[in-house]
């Protein structure tokens, strides 16, 4: 089963803090979800 997440209001490179499209809230959520995924897959 796959989960698909959406980061509303965010542009393509929203996690890169050096770019204009950076979205701190969405980047933080992405980080939490990525770390949770890595924890699950070991």
C-alpha positions in Angstrom: 0.0 0.0 0.0 1.2 3.5 -0.8 0.6 6.8 0.8 0.7 9.9 -1.3 1.2 13.3 0.4 0.4 16.7 -0.9 2.0 19.9 0.3 -0.6 22.5 -0.6 0.5 26.0 -1.6 4.1 24.7 -2.3 6.1 25.0 -5.5 8.3 22.2 -6.9 11.4 23.0 -4.8 9.7 24.0 -1.6 12.2 22.2 0.6 15.3 24.1 -0.6 15.8 27.1 1.8 18.0 28.9 -0.6 15.2 29.3 -3.2 12.3 31.7 -3.4 9.8 28.9 -3.3 11.0 27.6 0.1 8.1 26.8 2.4 9.3 26.2 6.0 6.1 24.5 7.2 5.9 22.2 4.2 9.6 21.4 4.4 9.3 20.5 8.1 6.4 18.2 7.3 8.3 16.6 4.5 11.3 16.0 6.8 9.1 14.4 9.5 7.4 12.1 6.9 10.7 11.1 5.3 12.3 10.3 8.7 9.2 8.2 9.7 9.4 6.3 6.4 13.1 5.6 6.9 12.4 4.4 10.4 9.7 2.0 9.1 11.9 0.5 6.4 14.9 0.2 8.8 
